[in-house]
Amino acid sequence: MPVKIALLNFLYAVVGVLIGILFAIASYKLFDRVTHFSFAKELEKGNLAVGVVVGGLFIMIGIMIGLIIGLGLN
């Protein structure tokens, strides 16, 4: 029985991570569409402010995945 619970918790963690990644990608694309410039072009130009925003999105992804795994594998 404990093995089933552990596998179920692992499955919850994997599904949660996948959902978190999908939401992070969707938020990046939505933010890129809402702003009047392209993230990719501005990063190629070396725009530091856009780099900070994209870095913040990646930090958000890391925090979300860490929380999901931590809570899913309790």
C-alpha positions as CSV (number, residue, x, y, z in Angstrom):
1,M,0.0,0.0,0.0
2,P,2.7,2.6,0.8
3,V,4.2,2.0,-2.7
4,K,0.9,2.9,-4.3
5,I,0.8,6.1,-2.3
6,A,4.4,7.0,-3.3
7,L,3.7,6.3,-6.9
8,L,0.6,8.4,-6.8
9,N,2.5,11.3,-5.2
10,F,5.2,10.9,-7.9
11,L,2.5,11.0,-10.6
12,Y,1.0,14.2,-9.0
13,A,4.4,15.8,-9.0
14,V,5.1,15.0,-12.6
15,V,1.7,16.2,-13.7
16,G,2.1,19.3,-11.6
17,V,5.5,20.1,-13.2
18,L,4.1,19.6,-16.7
19,I,1.2,21.9,-16.0
20,G,3.6,24.5,-14.4
21,I,5.8,24.4,-17.5
22,L,2.8,24.8,-19.8
23,F,1.6,27.8,-17.8
24,A,5.0,29.4,-17.8
25,I,5.3,29.0,-21.5
26,A,1.8,30.4,-22.0
27,S,2.7,33.4,-19.7
28,Y,5.8,34.1,-21.7
29,K,4.0,34.0,-25.0
30,L,1.1,36.1,-23.6
31,F,3.5,38.7,-22.2
32,D,5.4,38.8,-25.5
33,R,2.2,39.3,-27.4
34,V,0.8,42.0,-25.1
35,T,4.0,44.1,-25.2
36,H,4.6,46.2,-28.3
37,F,8.1,44.6,-28.9
38,S,9.5,41.2,-29.5
39,F,11.5,39.6,-26.6
40,A,13.8,37.7,-29.0
41,K,14.7,40.8,-31.0
42,E,15.3,42.9,-27.9
43,L,17.5,40.2,-26.4
44,E,19.5,40.1,-29.6
45,K,20.1,43.9,-29.2
46,G,21.3,43.3,-25.7
47,N,18.4,45.0,-23.9
48,L,19.1,44.4,-20.2
49,A,15.6,45.2,-19.0
50,V,14.1,42.5,-21.2
51,G,16.7,40.1,-20.0
52,V,15.7,40.8,-16.4
53,V,12.0,40.2,-17.2
54,V,12.8,36.9,-19.0
55,G,15.1,35.9,-16.1
56,G,12.2,36.6,-13.7
57,L,10.0,34.3,-15.7
58,F,12.6,31.6,-15.5
59,I,12.9,32.1,-11.7
60,M,9.1,31.9,-11.5
61,I,9.3,28.5,-13.3
62,G,11.9,27.2,-10.9
63,I,10.0,28.3,-7.8
64,M,6.8,26.8,-9.2
65,I,8.4,23.5,-10.1
66,G,10.2,23.3,-6.7
67,L,6.9,23.9,-4.8
68,I,5.0,21.5,-6.9
69,I,7.6,18.7,-6.5
70,G,7.9,19.5,-2.8
71,L,4.2,19.4,-2.1
72,G,3.6,16.5,-4.4
73,L,6.2,14.2,-2.9
74,N,5.3,14.8,0.8
